[in-house]
Amino acid sequence: MLIQSPWTPWLSKGEGSPSERLVAALANDILAEKLLAGDRLPAHRDLAYRLQIGLGTVTKAYGLLERRGLVRTVRGSGTFVSAAISRRGPTIDLSRNAPPSLMTERLFTRTLSAVARKSDAAILSSYPPTAGHDEYRRQFARWLNGLGMEANPSRLLLTSGAHNALWVAFSLLSRNGGPVFTEQHTYPGAVALSRLTGCCLIGLPMDQEGIVPAALDEAASAENGPKTLYVTPLIQNPTTSTMSKSRREEIVEICRRRDIIIIEDDVYRLGPNASLPPLAMLAPERTVYVNSMSKSVNPALRIGALIVPEAYYAAAEGVLASTALMISPFTCAVLEQWLLDGTADAVSKAIQEEARRRYSLTASILGSAMRRSDHIGYHVWLPMPSADAVNFETMARAQGIIVTPPLSTSTSLDTKEGGIRLCIGAPTFAELTSGLGAIANLRRSQLQAAGQPA
Ligand SMILES: Cc1ncc(COP(=O)(O)O)c(C=O)c1O
């Protein structure tokens, strides 16, 4: 005799139809192993009664779960968690936005012995100046010049990656918890930072080129509105949108007219891109510029830079000194070596070549589900309604594929238009191929279930 299932899902009051929320709740509980392979789900009528939802809603949700392989129905017996979905095998992580890792142990051995041979022990054993040693600042500025950013070393502070530079910029410009304009969907680290620094991010509507100028202008017209804009004009994270030169000029014109200071996050400037000048070159007097070596050479190096207008320099130094204090000269010595012996350049080119190979693979597997971009980084964007995105992440996780939780890239819980970011740089090529195959199937069945063309 089959016993009655004692389990009832907790149905959130969040976004999405009741059947979508029931699907998400069931998938979550399967993943959390509150329900194990072979467990029997409550009968349709019983669950509808307990959750006070329609019988059709339960039928629809169970049908959807079955199409996705999460449960199976045995005629006359009931609906059961399928063995296939309760997998414990290795997961495929498509949530970490890192470049492909191409550095070998041999390269590190060569680098470290060269650093050891020529380093100045005094430099390596004492506190450097807060902004870093002048020579290292000049070297970083020269690297940025090669990427098309005219960087003045005397305004440049070396930081522990771009994230540390953003921390300084946010603390500096959103003093007293002032709000900051940004793109509707943004870098998850910025969402987290805004919470820490107490400033509220105000997401603005976007199109293929990022923030819509008219939306910025209108929002900025409000009295006592934000006076800071955080923006990633090139290969925006997560949406991949890239501002054309004319869009950049429009944004800068509005910021000048409305007296807005810009925090420009340019970490995806991977080549000279002469036709897409940094905002910091179009409006140097009002742009705080952020970049790092993380996406172009090596994220483990933890080296980044903040370039600020003169008026902000002393304050930026003060914030840096009170947070990370300063960047390690060991890191700078490695960077110096890579810049001098050509490693940085060669590795950067190799990473981009590999990124292109991965992008082609991704485009061929995901087809029209993914947004196309002329500029290639390490993430792609699958636009979809926010409610679908939340479900999608849960369903992917249930299949052992980790994608970035959509709420972590969203500035607001009310945003209707959302999407899923897939990071294609970090996994092995084989993992990427298999993960993307599963992602494509998942999206297809999600669209089919909603009666939309897949
Ligand atoms: C837009 C953006 N800004 C900043 C960062 C942080 O970079 P870093 O590793 O140099 O701290 C990232 C990392 O993913 C990013 O995507």
The ligand as an ORCA input file, in Angstrom:
! r2SCAN-3c Opt
* xyz 0 1
  C      31.921     44.749    -14.144
  C      32.911     44.227    -13.150
  N      33.549     45.088    -12.354
  C      34.450     44.684    -11.452
  C      34.762     43.347    -11.302
  C      35.771     42.940    -10.278
  O      37.010     42.735    -10.885
  P      38.334     42.379    -10.042
  O      38.484     40.901    -10.110
  O      39.435     43.095    -10.729
  O      38.133     42.859     -8.648
  C      34.102     42.408    -12.102
  C      34.370     40.972    -11.932
  O      33.645     40.127    -12.399
  C      33.169     42.862    -13.047
  O      32.514     42.018    -13.848
*
